[in-house]
Amino acid sequence: MQADAAPRSLDESMEPDRGPGKRPAARGTAFYPRKRANRACQVCRARKTKCDNRKPACSYCVKVGAICNQSATDLSSFDPASIRILDRLDELENLIKNERRTPGPAPPLNQSFGSPDLRNRVLHPNQTSSQAASIDDFDNIPLRSILPEKVESLLAWSVFAEDGSQPSPFTDLGSPGPMFFDTPSNRSNDGLLDLETQFKALLDNFFFHVHCKNPIFDEPATRRLVNNVMLGGIDWSSESCLALLILALGRIARPLGPSLDTGPGTQAFVEARTLFNAAQKRIGAVLCQTDIIGAQCLFLSGVYMMCVFRPFQAWRFFSDALAACQILPFLQKAHKVSHSEAGSSAEPEALGTCETQAQAIYWSSWKSEREMRADLVLPDFSMPHSTSVLYPPFFPTPPPASQSADTVDLERQRASWLFYLAEISLRRLSSRVCDEIMQLHRSSATTGAFLDDLAALTPLYESQAQQWAESLPPELSIAEPPGEDHICKYVLRGHFINFFETIYWPFVMAHLGCLEAELPSPSHCQSLATKGLYYHIRRMYMNEPGFLHRHHGTYPMIRGCIRSALVLVAAGLLGSDLPLGWHDATSNVIQLLESWGEEVPEFLRWKVFIGQSLFQVNTPIS
């Protein structure tokens, strides 16, 4: 098989290809050639194995019954900044394939995030991943879990439940609330009458603070749609359903920071709820449609449910949105291309606006459903890190620049798509690393061998994450202290920390398992566990600016902080050395849970539980 072409730099990608038969694709003032197709099919590329390129399907795809897609990906509508992000992802894939898996120095922990003040509050652990000590004598190290767990399952940890009095992992701690809310506005549309004077401001709020994280719409066309609905009157059509959902989210969306004026009982909350309920009365109109608007309505319904802390209902909407995407034309076309005649030299067609939106809603639905499934207690579904949940092999394609938009709007839309692609590339990297860790564990004869091999791979994973951070465009860079982060940089910092929690999780569990079983912990395993505990503290401090900010990522952020608090408290109860700052960070999480407790009763139960456990760490029983 011919090796993959080396990734092109940003400067190279802007040079026109002058070869015979080649023609550069233009977008604005940027020019860059189309990339030729890689020889391996997408399945074999994802597995990092050799592909025999048989037509119409390679041998492996025929063997497992997979769709063999050997078509090229059309990058003609990407701008250079987007190409750079994709090139960096290619580099990460090539690292996994070609780099020797030898230990090396880890990137500095204070790089890419953190203010000097925070760095003083938290002690930096050893920066290296030393491989001097072998763990051949530690083959029976207790290992509670391989990848981060749901917070409910941590309750079954013996350190928390020695007397068996604590709740089981599948209690109603996350009981879903009602889908609709009993208010007078459910029986009347009176609350919608003053929208004629407000909807333009709500539209701006939606595009400035919601759409920037999931740019699934063509903004000018969507503004026209909402404007037409408002001028023509709200009816029972799918267009009215979509307009009402956009306005509902626009009513409660706020810039990064405390969203104290959007809580239950406030005017913003009540009006947003009225709009959402009115949309749900019309949601049936979209369920039998085969166009994109149905998937968009279902996805936005899930986003709203996340904003009001109804995670189970949100997951249902995201699942329905993902199902609705399966019959979108671009997926049908992709299936046809994968079975097209062998040897076709025709260049792929440029995607239209409708198809770029279809790719975006597909990706947003996919990643949102996976994120919620991994966090909810859904015992009838597959494990969140199984090989069946790897992300799609293609990137969503950014839309061409609108000729009618002004400069400010163009910059904002460009920044939204850069964030979207950056977030997706990190999610794909994390998904692939999770899959590799699981496969490594399954193939290892003993726990000791698994930890030894994973310790050798950890510097590689650290390096890949650091390369991702360095590839970010200036407006999304996380190399500087947080300062005045906007919401997109704030989200990327959080995902960056999540990645490090994942790769260090087995070492934290092994170290704490050894303490629990009164076994000696291998030195380098203990060093990596200390780094893992450090990142749990980092998560709490880095998320603090958004503790009181209402958006559809608030609930997962709080759950992640709960998990970090539980791990740190468990380490304290087991007598582990903890990095400086852990107590203050855990106390901050308790305050966070109290702040949202009136709206989400389960958070009050977590507050009490973590507070009692923290007290036991401070006052050990003799």
Beta strands, then each sheet from edge to edge (+ up, - down):
strand 1: 25-27
strand 2: 30-32
sheet 1: 1+ 2-
end
